[in-house]
């Protein structure tokens, strides 16, 4: 039988948790045998399975309903008779909302840090209010930006699916060359709990050193003007391709096919990506990029179809059924209810849309797969980290 002797720091024995000179008496032995390891692995697999279910059937639909209800509200009640003006205003307004999050990101982070250090109830309430306002405003900005770009492509550029498909392929190729195919990932392939320490300050994936040109300016131009346009163009071409060929004359068959194919491809990719990550994450950069790009693009095709299902579901069974007066109230209620649920369950970051902090071929230090589906996993891990402050593996024995 294999036994691991682990010494766990007992925080009750010392008044200073940060004392690096804590002696051996401050540690309590904890013996973990092979059976405990098996139980831990089984529990980990169960949590991962639950995370998959949450991503597919709870939080994925939640994000889709939030976006659809807001988008449809703008389509029906925002300069309805002037689509060019409606979408152009949405695009510009979205950029104007998003830009301050780049400009004042250090200020937002400093303010959040001050509230974190304070123990007063008033500070905690202010912190929650600021988080709600920040996340909600940023989410609206991103959604307005997307709607404007999406419809402007239709109005001024390509109206037929073939040209939009060519545009989609060009955009995907551009994102591959710039090592940015990670931004193609969307629900249900991403699921994570809100990390407020990373909410206000982004990570620059490409460093840009020019005097009198701050890094945040370059980040804004790259992410919000170039990459967002590429992502929108890529998504629109694939989306129109599905509408053209996936039972275009039969709504029921189209819904069934969209749901079945997207869920089936999701599960297949989910299984394959673990094997691919274990065998490829340690290879040299070029093979890693090729493999990850192929996988990210495959997940992108699946995610677009997944979104198509829930988008069509809302349009066919809510938008096209209710009268405008009732629909107005339903869309507003769906919008705010989705946001409140997302914030309460700490997944409001998903409402902002696809985003990434790393270049293709670069992974988090503790990454175990390409995908970031760890809602419950991160919750239980945080609980463990709070209970056990320091762990020292002293000896490994075999009997």
N, C-alpha and C positions, 0 to 999 in steps of 0.2 A: 504494500500500500504506500502511495506517495503522500508525504505530509510536508506542508510548508509552515514554518514557524514565522509569524509576523508580529512585530512589536508595534503597538498602536499608542500614539501619544495621548496621555490622559490629561486633558486641558484643566481638569479640576485640581490637579496636583500643583500647578504653577499659576501664579497670578499674572505672569507676562507671557502671552502666547507667542510673541515675537522673539523670545529669548533664545538665541542660537546656541547658547551654552548649556542648554538643558541636559542634565546627566541621565544615566541609564535608569535611575529610579523613577524618572518621569514617564517611563514607558511600560505598558501592560502587555504581556504576551497574549497573542491570539493565534490559535492553531486552526489551520484550514486544511482539511483532508480532501482527497480526490472526489468523494461523494458531494462535498459542499461545492466543489468546482463545477460538477455536473449540474447540480441544482441551480447554481448561479447562471450557467450557460443556458439552461432551459428557461429560466426567468427572463434572461436577456432576449432570447428568441421570441418569447411570448410578447414582451413589450414591443419588439420590432414589428411583430405581426399586427398588434393593436395600432401602432403608428401608421401602418399601411392602410388599415381600415379607416382610420381618422382622416388620412390624407385623401383617400378616394371618395368617401361618402359623407364627410362632415365638413372639413375645412376647405377642400377643393370646391364643392358646390357653393359654400359660403362666399368665397372670393368671387366666383363667377356671378352670383346673384347681386353682389355689391356693384360690380362693374356694369352688369347689364341694366340694372335698375337706374343707375345714374346716367348711363349712355342713352337709354331710351327716353328718360326724362328730358334730356337736352334735345334729342331728335324731335320730340313732340311739342316742346314748349319754349324752345330757345331760337328765336328768329327762324321759324319754320318756313316762311316764304322766301327767305334769303339764305340758302344753304352755303353760298360762298362766304358771306359775311359771318354766318354762324360758326363755321369751322375755322375760319381765319382768326376770329376773336378767341375761340377756344385754344388754338395753338399758341398765340401770343400770350394770352392770359396764363396758360399753363407754364410757359417759360418764365414769366414774371413772378409767378408764385414759387417756382423751384429755385430760381437764382439766389434768393436770400439764404436758402439752406446751405448753399456753397459759401456765400460771402460771410455769413455769421456762424459758421459751424463751430469755430473755437469758442465763441461766446456762449452758444447753446451748451456746449460740453462743460464749460466752466460753471455755468449756472446750475446744471444738473449735478455737478460734483459738490457744489456748495449745499444744495438741498440734501444730498446723500449724507453729508457729514452732520447735518443738523438732526436733532432728535425730537424737535418740537412738532406738535400736531399740525400747526399752521404751515410749517415748511413742507411737510409731507403732502398736505392738501394742495399747496401751490405747485409742488412737483407733479402731482397727478394731473392737475389742470393744464400745465404747460405741455406735458406729454400728449394729452388728448388733443390740444390745439395744434401742436406741431405735426403729429401723425395724420390727423384729419386734413389739415391744410395741405401737407405734402402729397397725400393720396389724391386729393382733388386736383392738385396741379398736374400730377402725372396722368390722371385720367383725362383731363382736358387736353393735354398735349397729345395724347394718343388719338383721341377722337378727331382732333383737328387734322393731324397728319394722315390718318386713315382715310377720311373722307376727301381731303384735298387731293390725294393720289387718284381717287376716282374722278373727281371733277376736272382736274387740269392735266392729268397725265394718261394713265392707262385704264380703259374701261372694259376691255375684253380680258378673259382669264389667261390667254396665252401670253400676252405681253406682261401681265402681272406675274405669271409664273417665271418668265425670264428675269424679271426684276428680282423676284424672290431668290433665284439661284445666284444672281450676281451679289445680292446682299449677304447671303450665306457664305459665299466665297470670300467676300471682304472681311467678314467676322472671323473666318478661319485664318486668313493671312495676318490679321491683327491680334490673334490669340484671344479672341473674345467670344467664342461660341458658348461659353458658360452663361452668357446673358440670354441665350435662347431657352434656358430651362424655366419652366413655370409649373404651376399646379397640374397634376398631383405629384410631380417629381421633386418638389421642394416642400418641406414642412419643418419649421423650427419655431422655438419659443422666442418672443421678443427679448433682445439683449439691449437694454437701454444704454449700456456703456458704449455701444457701437452705433446708436441711432443718430447721433448728432455729428459725428466726424467720420467722413468716408476715407477710404484708403486709395491712394493714387496708384492705379495699376501701371501707368506709364509716367515716368519722371520727365519733367520738362523744365529745363533750367535756362531761363532768359531773364535778364535784368528788367525791372519795371513790369514784369508780367507774372503775377502770383500763380502758384500751382493750381489754386481753385479755379482760376479763369480757364486754364487749359482743360481741367477736368470737366468743367461745365460744357465747354464747346465740344469736347470729344464725346462725352456721355449723352448729353441732352440734344445736341444738334446733329452729330454724325452717327453715333451708335444707335440712338433711338430711331432715327430715320431708317437705318439699315434693318433694325429689328422689326419695325412696323412694316416695311416693305416685304421682308421675308415672311412675316406672319400672314399678310394679306394675300400674297400669291398662293400659299399653301391652302389657306382657308377657301379661297375662290375655286381652287382646283377640286376640293372636296365637294363643294356645292355643285360643281359642274358634272361630276361623275358618280357621286354616291347617292343613287336613287333620287335624282332631282325632281321627279314627278310624283313621288310617294313620300309624304311626310313621315308616316309611321315607319316604313322600311328604312328611311334615312336615319331616324332616331335610333332604331334598334341596331343598325349597322354601326353608327357612330359610337354608341355605348359599348357594344361588344368588341369591336376592333380596338378601341382606345384602351379599354380595361385589359383585354388580352395582351396587347403589345406592351402595356405597362408592366404586367406581371412577368412577361418573358424578359424584357430589358432589365427589370429589377433583379432577376435571377442571374442573368449573364454578367451584369456589371460587377457583381462581387467577385466572380471568377477572374474577370478581366483586370480588375484593380489589383488583386493579389499578385497576378503574374506580370503586370505591365508597369506598375507604379514605380518600380525601381530601375526601369530601363533608362536609356539615354533620352534626351529631350525630344528629338525628332520622332522616334517611334511612339513615345507617350502622346505627343501632339496628334499624330495620325489616328491613333486608337481612340483618344478622348473626343476628337472632333467627330468621328463617325458615330460614336455613342451619343454625343450631345445632339447631333442632327437627327438621329433616330428618335430620341426622346422628344425633340421639338415637334416632329411630325405627329407623334402620338398625343402630345399635349394640345396641339391645335385641334385635333379631332375630339379630344375630351372636352375642350371648351365649346366646340361647335354643338355638342350634344346638349349641354346645359343652356347655351344661348338659344338654341332652337326650342328647347322645352319651355323657356319663359315666353318667347315670342308667340308660340303656337297655342299655349294654354293659359296665358295671362294677358299679354299685350293686345292680342287680336280678339279677345273675348269681352273685356270690360269696356264700359263707356268712358269717354275722356275724363269726366268729372271724378268718377270713382277711381280710374286708373291713376290720376294725379296723386291721390292720397295713398294708393297702394305702392306706387313707385317711391314716394317719399318715405313711407313706413319701412319698405324693404331696404332702402339705402341706409337709414339710420340704425335700424335693427341689426343689419349685417355688421356695421361698424362697431356698435356697442358689444355685440357678441365677440367679435374679433379682438377688441381691446380687453374685455373681461378675461378671456381665455388666453391672452398674451400671444395672439397671432396677427396682430394688426399690421405688422411689417409685411405680411403676405398681401395685404390689400393694396400696397403701393405698387406691386407688380414685379416683373422679373428684374433681378439685380444680382451683382456678384462683386466680391472684393478681391478676387484673385485672377491672374491670367491663366489661360489654358496651360496645362502641364505642371501647374503649381497647386499643392494641396495643403490643407491644414496639417499641423504636426501630428495630431492624433486621429487623422482621417482613416476610416476603415473601408470606404467605398467612394464612388464618384458622387453619389446622391446625398442630399442633406435631408433625410427623413428621420428626425430624432426628437419629436415633441415630448413623448413620455420618457424616452431615454434620458434626455437632458434634465427633465424634472427629477427623476430618481437619482441621477448622478449628482445633482446639486444638493439633494438631501444627504447623500452619503458624504459629500465634501464638507458639509456643515457639521456633521457629527464626528467625523474623523479629520482632525486638522493635520496631523503628520503621521506618516507611516514609514517604518524602517524595516526592510526585509533583512533579517540578520543571518538566517541560516536556512538552508534547504537540505532535507535529509530524505533518504529512502530506506524503508524497512523491508 
